[in-house]
Amino acid sequence: MKDKLIVDYINKLSIRDVDDFAKKNGVTLKSQELELVHKIIKHQWRTILYGNPNPIFDELKQKTDPNTYNKIINLYSQFKNKMTNYL
């Protein structure tokens, strides 16, 4: 059931949604970074939530500004910790 809810949300997730969330949390993404993050979320959300996201984060680290990367990782950790009981 929870996967169905997540799939429905992910399917509706737009680049604007990702950009708005990032800005709301103090992360300014360049156009290329924004497209990359959106693509990763849309196609690799299961690994991010349930698996080992380190290879995904390695790709992000190579393709984003170091400051942006650190903010993304901090946000991921923060929200992952909050959502652990629900996943």
C-alpha positions, 0 to 999 in steps of 0.5 A: 500500500505504501509503495502505491502511494509513493509511486503515485506521488513520484509519477506526479512529481515535476521538476518545478516540485523538486526546485520548489522543495530545494529552494524551500530547504535552502538549496539552489540547483542549477538547471543541469543539477535540477534535471539530474536530481529529478531524474534520479528521484523518478527512476531510482526512488526505491534504491534511495528509500530501501537500498544502498543509495551510495552509488547514486550519491557518488554520481551526484557528487561528481555532477553537482557543486560540492556545497550543493551536494552536501546540502542534498546529503544533509536533507536526505539524512534528515528526512530519511531519519524522520521517515524510517518508522514509516518505510 
